[in-house]
Amino acid sequence: MSQSFKVRYSYLPQQFADVGEVFEQMKKFIPTGDFTLGKPLAQFEERFAALIGAKHAIGVGSGTDALKLGLKAVGVGHGDEVITAANTFIATVGAICELGAKPVFVDVDDSFCMNVDQVEAAITPRTKAIMPVQLTGEITEMRRLMAIANAYKLPVIEDACQGILAATNDKNGNLKNAGTWGVAGGFSLHPLKNLNVWGDGGVVVTSDDEVARTLRLLRNHGMRNRDEIEIMGFNSRLDTLQAIVGNWLIGSTHDITAKRIDNGAYYDKAFAGIPGIRVPGRRAGVRRVFHLYMVFADHRDALFQHCVDNGVEAKIHYPIPLYLQDALTFLGHKPGDFPVTDRHARTILSFPCDQHLSRAEQDIVIDTVRSFYASKKTRAAA
Ligand SMILES: *Cc1c(COP(=O)(O)O)cnc(C)c1O
């Protein structure tokens, strides 16, 4: 499989090249035997809550579980409907389906998040919650979405798995982080996310004491204590060893974010000058954190191949809309139901934008894209 790229997508070998300190901490921790819900987990949860600006953070087994437990905590169950974005990673929909609930899609717009104008039309008597997805590190128009949700008394559980430290202005013009708008927000610590550990992990945040209490029960079999089971729950605790990795990295989150934002701005400027590429509109009052750096490209498939052939590891997130996937035929959708999602599937392309990417590597990406459209023009003129 391994083709060596001039500009690679994964930066994990660089990120975790020097981890002696993590091993030292693990060496000290392991003899304590405090493996489940151990002290490093409690420390990580406190730091995560402070980072996001939520009162509580609860470490769980994965980002998917963070969403599932968040939905369950507000009472989503069998036969309920949950409104979510048509273009997302399968895990959003998986979390809804795991509870026996039905995902109801709303098309996205060019922010890559749900088109809030279409939410009201998707609400039915069975709607139990709304799950906006802060895709690519962008953020949904949360002020407008919360107004709709409040009018219908629907809880909002944010899928902030790609949106750590993404934010948008509150009514006073202050940036308010993804995950803190709704009653709860789910984050992923998967190796491919901006704040990552050495395997699966997730965090659900909330500022509601009662919801926090329920979430702590839900992740640990519903056990109030060693002997008493209060509700039916799950086994979904963030591994304490992974919390050690998280504690080691979490202090860098602002730097990681700043570097990605800087890289994104550099690409934006260069790509604005390349006909054939359209940079998505950059709304004011938003902090987008470029979990993915995504543009719209003419002749996308040919450009993608050109990039790969020339050593630039581009990606497509995602080439087949969820609503057309075999696994979701039971929802009864037909091609064309979500035209913006369809257009995105045909035209989007992602380039590496991480904190370990150099300007020289970005220049290679930009030159590779430029050369593709230049040679297309030459051929067209010939
Ligand atoms: C990664 C991701 C998830 C799920 O996270 P896991 O930790 O892999 O379970 C959910 N939603 C979105 C949008 C994601 O990108």
The ligand as an ORCA input file, in Angstrom:
! r2SCAN-3c Opt
* xyz 0 1
  C     -14.555     11.148     14.406
  C     -15.968     11.545     14.390
  C     -16.925     10.957     15.231
  C     -16.678      9.765     16.102
  O     -15.529      9.708     16.785
  P     -14.866      8.313     17.225
  O     -14.009      8.756     18.354
  O     -14.116      7.795     16.062
  O     -15.950      7.404     17.666
  C     -18.215     11.462     15.197
  N     -18.565     12.449     14.384
  C     -17.686     13.039     13.553
  C     -18.140     14.148     12.679
  C     -16.367     12.585     13.512
  O     -15.503     13.149     12.654
*
